[in-house]
Each structure stands twice: as C-alpha cells, then as structure tokens.
Amino acid sequence: FTKFRGLELLLGCIAELPSDWSLVFMGWGPLEGEIKRAQSLASETRPNAIRMIGPAKQNELPLWSSGAAVGVIPYEDHGINHKYCTPNKLWEFPNAGVPVLVSPRVEMKKIVETHGIGLVYKEPASGRSIIDDINKIITSRELYSARCSEFLEHNSWSKYQCDIQNVYRSFGAL
C-alpha cells in the first residue's frame, strides 16, 4: 500500500458504497495505517466496509482474488512509470476470472479496451463514478469474465516463453 496507487480514491468511496459491498485491500505498505484508520471509522456504521488481508503466497493469489466481483487498479498519473505501467494485478485478476476497473494509464487502458476485460474510468474520478463503473461491470460480469479467459489464452507465459528466452540467450543471460 503506497502513495500514487489511488488507494485514497478507493477509501473516499466508502461513504457511497452499497451496504452489501466491501473494499478488500490485500498486501502491505506505508499506507496501511491510513487504511486501518478508515476501517476503524467505517466500522462504527459499516463493520464490513473495509477488509484488510495480508500478502498472499503467489500460488494462492488466484484463489484469494477470485472472491472479488471486480479488481480495481486506480494508479495515479504520477510519472512515466505509472503512465505506462502494467502492474501484476492487471494479469492476476483476469487469471482469477475477475474483470477489472482501471485508471486511464496508457498501457492499462490499451489492454483493457483491446481485450474487453473490464472498464477504464474517466478522470477526475469520484467515489460515485467509481461505484457506477463497478456496477456496470457487475451487470455484465459473465461477459467480462469470459473475456478474461480469452485474454489469458492470448497472453500467457507459455505463449511468450520461447521468445523471451531467446532474447535472454541473445544477451548471453541463459
């Protein structure tokens, strides 16, 4: 949990969350205290509004992620790294059959729109607009989940393994 990944935007959605929804944060990092404070405040009226789960083992991640209705990846436009990022979650959620809602960063937007594995939200985003976009995905979740499977068929490690290994070999790294 670190700055510029849009976690504050998600925490700002709490007041507008439908009563049967929860935001689940999995991992660790410097913003953990901020998430716990928001969790404590929300628990007075909505005890399940925010859940925190520690980091999962890599081989268990799809099992944990598959419990989500939507995976939200709200990276902020903070530097060239975020502008062109393709964070692990962009692959992990579809691997678990979970559609995504992403910020309009260049590569995330391209992947999501090309493969139809979710939606790209418009900026500036608000709690209400994020919730509306999540609802749109949930309404068509079966379609997005099917597209997640197709996305993985075309973008799996096994498909690119030989090409990547050949690049490493050309540099004497293998």
Phi, psi and chi 1 to 4 in degrees:
 res  aa     phi    psi   chi1   chi2   chi3   chi4
   1 PHE       -  107.6  -49.8  126.9      -      -
   2 THR  -137.9  165.7 -170.4      -      -      -
   3 LYS   -63.2  157.2  -72.6 -164.1  167.4  -68.9
   4 PHE    70.4   13.3  -50.5  115.0      -      -
   5 ARG  -105.0    8.3  -67.2 -153.4  175.6  161.0
   6 GLY    79.5   12.8      -      -      -      -
   7 LEU   -64.9  -33.8  -59.8 -179.4      -      -
   8 GLU   -63.5  -37.0  -65.3   92.2  -20.4      -
   9 LEU   -59.9  -44.6  173.2   64.4      -      -
  10 LEU   -65.1  -41.8  -66.3  179.6      -      -
  11 LEU   -62.7  -30.8  -68.5  173.9      -      -
  12 GLY   -70.8  -10.6      -      -      -      -
  13 CYS   -84.1  -13.8  -65.7      -      -      -
  14 ILE   -52.2  -46.1  -62.7  -60.0      -      -
  15 ALA   -62.9  -24.7      -      -      -      -
  16 GLU  -101.3   -3.4  -51.8 -141.8   23.4      -
  17 LEU   -62.8  135.7  -82.6 -178.3      -      -
  18 PRO   -57.4  150.1  -26.8   36.4      -      -
  19 SER   -63.5  -22.1   60.6      -      -      -
  20 ASP   -97.7   12.9   58.8  -19.3      -      -
  21 TRP  -104.2  153.9  -73.0   21.4      -      -
  22 SER  -135.4  144.5  -63.7      -      -      -
  23 LEU   -94.5  127.5  -75.3  178.2      -      -
  24 VAL  -114.9  124.9  178.7      -      -      -
  25 PHE  -110.0  123.6  -65.8   87.1      -      -
  26 MET  -117.3  124.9 -174.7 -176.4  -39.2      -
  27 GLY   137.5 -145.2      -      -      -      -
  28 TRP  -159.8  172.0   74.7   97.6      -      -
  29 GLY   143.7  179.5      -      -      -      -
  30 PRO   -60.7  -24.5  -16.9   23.6      -      -
  31 LEU   -90.6    9.2  -65.4 -179.6      -      -
  32 GLU   -58.0  -40.8 -167.8  169.9  -29.3      -
  33 GLY   -63.0  -40.1      -      -      -      -
  34 GLU   -64.7  -40.2 -169.8  171.4  -32.5      -
  35 ILE   -66.7  -42.1  -63.6  167.3      -      -
  36 LYS   -63.7  -38.5  -74.9 -178.7  178.9  177.1
  37 ARG   -63.1  -45.1  -81.1 -171.4  -68.0  -74.9
  38 ALA   -63.2  -38.6      -      -      -      -
  39 GLN   -63.0  -43.1 -177.0 -179.8   31.7      -
  40 SER   -63.7  -45.0  178.4      -      -      -
  41 LEU   -63.4  -43.8  -71.0  170.7      -      -
  42 ALA   -68.3  -30.1      -      -      -      -
  43 SER   -65.8  -19.1   69.8      -      -      -
  44 GLU   -63.6  -35.5  -65.4  172.5   11.2      -
  45 THR  -115.5  -27.0   55.6      -      -      -
  46 ARG  -136.5   84.1  -61.1 -112.4  -17.6  -98.2
  47 PRO   -59.0  -22.8    4.5   -8.2      -      -
  48 ASN  -107.8   13.6  -64.6  -42.8      -      -
  49 ALA   -64.4  -37.0      -      -      -      -
  50 ILE  -129.7  130.6  -60.8  174.0      -      -
  51 ARG  -123.3  142.5  -67.7  -69.4 -170.1 -179.4
  52 MET  -120.7  134.5  -73.0 -173.8   63.8      -
  53 ILE  -127.4  137.0  -59.9  171.5      -      -
  54 GLY   -66.0  175.6      -      -      -      -
  55 PRO   -61.5  143.0    3.9   -4.3      -      -
  56 ALA   -99.3  151.5      -      -      -      -
  57 LYS   -65.6  146.0  -66.5  177.8 -177.5  175.9
  58 GLN   -53.6  -42.4 -169.8   64.5   36.3      -
  59 ASN   -72.5  -15.1   64.3  -24.5      -      -
  60 GLU   -97.8  -12.4  -64.9  175.5    0.5      -
  61 LEU   -55.6  -45.3 -163.4   51.6      -      -
  62 PRO   -60.0  -34.2  -23.5   33.0      -      -
  63 LEU   -66.2  -43.9  -62.7  171.4      -      -
  64 TRP   -67.1  -45.5  -75.8   97.5      -      -
  65 SER   -67.1  -30.4  -62.3      -      -      -
  66 SER   -64.3  -15.6   67.1      -      -      -
  67 GLY   -77.1   -8.7      -      -      -      -
  68 ALA   -84.8  147.4      -      -      -      -
  69 ALA   -79.8  -38.9      -      -      -      -
  70 VAL  -146.2  140.3  175.9      -      -      -
  71 GLY   -99.6  122.2      -      -      -      -
  72 VAL  -102.4  128.4 -176.9      -      -      -
  73 ILE  -124.8   87.5  -49.3  171.2      -      -
  74 PRO   -97.6   45.9   34.6  -33.9      -      -
  75 TYR   -56.6  136.2  -85.2   46.6      -      -
  76 GLU   -82.8  159.7  -63.0  172.9   21.0      -
  77 ASP   -80.5   80.0 -169.5    9.4      -      -
  78 HIS  -126.9   87.2  179.7   75.1      -      -
  79 GLY    86.6  167.9      -      -      -      -
  80 ILE   -66.7  -31.7 -163.0  162.1      -      -
  81 ASN   -60.6  -47.0 -176.2   46.3      -      -
  82 HIS   -71.8  -34.5  -80.9 -156.9      -      -
  83 LYS   -57.6  -38.8 -176.1  173.9 -174.3  172.0
  84 TYR  -112.5   14.7  -65.5  101.6      -      -
  85 CYS   -70.1  152.7   70.2      -      -      -
  86 THR  -133.5   78.4   56.4      -      -      -
  87 PRO   -61.3  156.7   12.2  -16.4      -      -
  88 ASN   -51.1  -37.1  -71.4  -16.7      -      -
  89 LYS   -59.9  -26.4  -72.6  -69.3  179.3 -159.6
  90 LEU   -65.2  -21.4 -172.7   58.2      -      -
  91 TRP  -103.3  -34.7  -50.1   94.2      -      -
  92 GLU   -69.9  -41.7  -68.8  163.3   -6.0      -
  93 PHE   -62.9  -52.2  -77.0  124.2      -      -
  94 PRO   -58.4  -34.3  -28.0   37.1      -      -
  95 ASN   -59.3  -29.8 -174.7   45.6      -      -
  96 ALA   -93.6    5.0      -      -      -      -
  97 GLY    78.5   17.8      -      -      -      -
  98 VAL  -104.4  120.3  176.0      -      -      -
  99 PRO   -67.3  162.2   12.0  -14.0      -      -
 100 VAL  -122.0  153.8  -65.0      -      -      -
 101 LEU  -120.5  119.9  175.1   64.0      -      -
 102 VAL  -124.1  157.6  -58.0      -      -      -
 103 SER   -73.3  160.2   53.8      -      -      -
 104 PRO   -80.9   48.6   29.0  -33.6      -      -
 105 ARG   -75.3  149.7  -54.9  -66.5   73.9   84.2
 106 VAL   -50.7  -59.4  174.0      -      -      -
 107 GLU   -75.1  -37.7  -68.7  -59.8  -43.6      -
 108 MET   -62.1  -44.7  -72.6 -163.1  -60.2      -
 109 LYS   -59.0  -46.1 -179.7  178.3 -167.3 -110.7
 110 LYS   -61.1  -45.9 -177.1  167.2   75.7  173.8
 111 ILE   -64.8  -47.5  -71.6  169.0      -      -
 112 VAL   -64.7  -44.1  168.9      -      -      -
 113 GLU   -73.1  -37.7  -70.4  179.1  -15.5      -
 114 THR   -64.3  -41.9  -61.7      -      -      -
 115 HIS  -100.5   -7.8  -61.0  -77.5      -      -
 116 GLY    63.6   35.3      -      -      -      -
 117 ILE   -91.6   11.8   59.0  173.4      -      -
 118 GLY   162.3 -151.4      -      -      -      -
 119 LEU  -129.1  159.2  -65.6  174.9      -      -
 120 VAL  -111.5  124.0  179.0      -      -      -
 121 TYR   -82.8  156.2   64.1   76.4      -      -
 122 LYS   -89.2  144.6  -68.3  179.1  179.9   30.1
 123 GLU  -106.8  148.3  -69.7 -179.0  -38.6      -
 124 PRO   -73.5  137.2   25.9  -30.1      -      -
 125 ALA   -92.2  153.0      -      -      -      -
 126 SER  -126.8  168.3   66.2      -      -      -
 127 GLY   -56.0  -43.0      -      -      -      -
 128 ARG   -64.1  -44.0 -178.5   77.4  -99.7  149.4
 129 SER   -67.7  -36.2   68.2      -      -      -
 130 ILE   -63.4  -46.2  -65.9  -68.7      -      -
 131 ILE   -64.0  -40.6  -71.1  168.7      -      -
 132 ASP   -61.1  -42.5  -71.3  -14.3      -      -
 133 ASP   -66.4  -40.2  -75.3  -19.0      -      -
 134 ILE   -61.2  -42.6  -69.7  171.2      -      -
 135 ASN   -60.5  -39.5  -93.3  -39.4      -      -
 136 LYS   -61.1  -41.9  -71.8  175.3 -168.8  170.9
 137 ILE   -66.8  -45.3  -66.5  170.6      -      -
 138 ILE   -60.2  -38.3  -70.6  171.2      -      -
 139 THR   -60.6  -32.7  -59.4      -      -      -
 140 SER  -117.4   32.0  -59.9      -      -      -
 141 ARG   -58.5  -40.0 -169.6  172.9 -167.8  -74.6
 142 GLU   -60.9  -42.1  -74.3 -177.2   28.0      -
 143 LEU   -63.3  -48.3  171.7   65.8      -      -
 144 TYR   -63.8  -39.1  -71.6  117.8      -      -
 145 SER   -64.6  -39.8  -68.8      -      -      -
 146 ALA   -62.5  -39.9      -      -      -      -
 147 ARG   -67.2  -30.2  -70.9  178.6  179.9  164.4
 148 CYS   -60.9  -42.7  -74.1      -      -      -
 149 SER   -63.1  -43.6  -66.0      -      -      -
 150 GLU   -63.3  -41.3  -67.2  167.6   11.9      -
 151 PHE   -57.4  -45.5  167.7   68.6      -      -
 152 LEU   -68.1  -33.5  -69.1  171.6      -      -
 153 GLU   -61.9  -35.4  -74.8  176.6   26.7      -
 154 HIS   -91.6  -11.2  -65.0   97.8      -      -
 155 ASN  -136.0   40.5  -67.6  -75.9      -      -
 156 SER   -92.0  162.5   67.9      -      -      -
 157 TRP   -58.5  -42.4  166.7 -110.6      -      -
 158 SER   -62.3  -30.9   60.3      -      -      -
 159 LYS   -68.7  -35.4 -179.5  176.0  173.0   84.6
 160 TYR  -105.6   -5.3  -63.9  104.2      -      -
 161 GLN   -54.1  -49.5  179.5  178.7   -0.8      -
 162 CYS   -63.8  -43.4  -70.6      -      -      -
 163 ASP   -60.7  -44.5  -67.0  -21.0      -      -
 164 ILE   -66.7  -43.1  -67.9  169.5      -      -
 165 GLN   -62.4  -37.7  -72.7  175.3  -28.2      -
 166 ASN   -64.7  -37.6  -72.5  -23.8      -      -
 167 VAL   -62.9  -46.3  169.1      -      -      -
 168 TYR   -60.9  -42.1  -77.1  127.2      -      -
 169 ARG   -61.5  -38.9  -81.7 -170.3 -168.2   94.4
 170 SER   -63.7  -22.1   72.5      -      -      -
 171 PHE   -99.5    5.7  -71.0  105.9      -      -
 172 GLY    73.4   19.4      -      -      -      -
 173 ALA   -87.7  -11.8      -      -      -      -
 174 LEU  -119.5      -  -78.6 -178.6      -      -
